[in-house]
Amino acid sequence: MKIEEVKGTTKTQCISAHSHIKGLDLDNEQRAICNAGGLAGQEQAREAAGIVVELIRRKKMAGRAVLPSGPPGTGKNFNNL
């Protein structure tokens, strides 16, 4: 007996707990914009993540990894979203 999967015609939408966050909200000089776009706090962590994003855009991160480290409450898990 052959079993076939029948896919529905309705479109599905992925919604996560943080779907309201659209970016790091940094200005042109890579400084954090306070309380913009669903983000509040963690200005230093967002600016640090902006540096990594810029390196990726310039294709300078090929074959490399980033390991966030630091004490609790410094934005490690936040930036991994």
Secondary structure, DSSP 8 states (H G I E B T S, - for coil): --------SS------TTTT--S--B-TTS-B-TT-TT--S-HHHHHHHHHHHHHHHTT--TT-------STTSSHHHHH-
